[in-house]
Amino acid sequence: MVRAILPWALVLAAGAFALQWLEYRFLARAFSLEIYIALIGLAFAAGGLWVGWRLNARKHPAPFELNTAAVTSLGLTRQEVKVLERLAAGQSNKEIARTLGVSPNTVKTHAGNLFAKLEVSRRTQAVRKARDLHLLP
């Protein structure tokens, strides 16, 4: 909330300071009122664009790097990692079996080994723990 309010407060303070610095009453006699209204409107529009750009700027996430130390310490095989990736994609055992070219019973065996090594009992728990360990993006 502070990140949204503070920039606007600074923009408003800068506008008030600028009006005081220019001695608005003195300059109001030299130029027409429409010019001042347009200048103030442009200043607030520019400030709003700047604040919006700053608030919505997104940092690019770092590219995913597999935690090979966790794979080694858990004793995961390449096939188990592939099954884990497919589980995270939401595929069923039959879909995983078709994709990897193995039988559904083999997929069940790999999934059971994964659950034991990750110390979980459900697919969702396995995916969450794998993401926490940086085994999945």
Sequence and secondary structure as in RCSB ss.txt:
>XXXX:A:sequence
MVRAILPWALVLAAGAFALQWLEYRFLARAFSLEIYIALIGLAFAAGGLWVGWRLNARKHPAPFELNTAAVTSLG
LTRQEVKVLERLAAGQSNKEIARTLGVSPNTVKTHAGNLFAKLEVSRRTQAVRKARDLHLLP
>XXXX:A:secstr
 HHHHHHHHHHHHHHHHHHHHTTHHHHHHHS HHHHHHHHHHHHHHHHHHHHHHHH           HHHHHHHT
  HHHHHHHHHHHTT  HHHHHHHHTS HHHHHHHHHHHHHHHT SSHHHHHHHHHHTTS  
